[in-house]
């Protein structure tokens, strides 16, 4: 079908099928992104026959998708959460990636010598294959950690998300540098190091400046149609990636930092913008993984099964743990259990596959073999590591107790200096009296709503409260409110503060 209607029909069927596959996968504990890859392979040349062999278009779709995913991931990352673990996250994203590349590259070089009847790689080629796979995948980590909804101890979730959101630049630069070395473009070690530093510095500065500029633009411009704000921000994220890349900085790092700045600033229509990006991010994750699935020919994965298993197992069980434990040696705020968990959640996903298209387009010898090996290892990683994220956290005793779920779903304007809190009423709290007026609350504190057995109502001073009621409080004195909770014996509560 080459008509517009035929193409639209095929695309819509694939997207609908992907959504239902994702739902089924969630029920059986399979990562949705793995299912999206599978859908692409099902509809591809070895499946239902869609012919797609365009690495350049795939790379372009990947760049678009990663710009959105990284910007959205930055938006959802709270600076307050990553501050305590920022040094560890940065070291993992840089030194960790470098160590993974050299440890894995050395193993690939040795194994290619032993299996010379299949493919023999030089040391730079071995390092290139390792570099392509050296970063954890932001799309996979963000998606799996957030969809599982598991609360982790020791600041593990922000650590993993910071690492996955910021380690693509190092892997990207190592990939480009090693391609240049293999093509004998005469790049020396000092030149490569300078290139890497410039990419990171320009990317970080560009991301910070563009992030601030986007915040200023969104707050200053007065658009009558609020639906246009997300489109403006989307365009700004693409603009950020493009400009920073054109001035020889790292666009992936820039869009992540721009999203981080934007998401942690006071902006108009923040909630609707966040909702738009959540849905749009999922759309582009689906499109990206399906495109990657279409690009691969599953029958070509069979010859690389053995070498893929060896390399994949080595990365999961040796290279990733070694790089994590060595990188975190200077830090003392992670237990050995936390370090083991960080080692395990070294998920590979779309990013390594997209990076594997660079050797293809550069005409590197064995590039097609590289692509198939990377694709196989990605599937292996999502199957083995992606399906056991919660299991390993439980086995390592790193699952934290969930906080009290928010029942009222109310957001206050960020212009109002206030604190909003929801409390559970227990017999201990009601021991002071079962009427609202019996609760000793600080001045300028209001009990604005009660939820009882699924019904909401506004209380008065003489309203009789019952056990298991949930009460929404608003105050302008957070310290006094917390002190009153101690006196009342309130154990379960949520707490949101606007500065």
Buried (B, 14 or more C-beta within 10 A) or exposed (E): EEEEEEEEEBEEEBBEBBBEBBEEBBEEEBBBBBBBBBBBBBBBBBBEEEEBEBBEEBBBBBBBBBBBBBBBBBBBBEEEBBEEBBEBBBBBBBBBBBBBBBBBBBBBBEBBEEEEEEBEBEEBBBBBBBBBBBBBBBBBBBBBBBBBEBBBBBBBBBBBBBBBBBBBBBBBBBBBBBBBBBEEEEBEEEEBEEBBEBBBEBBBBBBBBBBBBBBEEBEEEEEEEEEEBBEBBBEBBBBBBBBBBEEEBBBBBBBBBBBBBBBBBEBBBBEEBBEBBBEBBBEBBBBBBBBBBBBBBBEBBEBBEEBBEBBBBBBBEBBBBBBBBBBBEEEEEBBEBBBBBBBBBBBBBBBBBBBBBBBBEBEBEBBBBBBBBBBBBBBBBBBBBBBBBBEBBEBBEBBEEEEBEEBBEEEBEBEEEBBBBBBBBBEEBBEEEBBBEBBEBBEEBEBBBBBBEEEEEEBEEEBEBEEEBBBBBBBBBBEBBBEBBEEBEBEBBBBBEBE
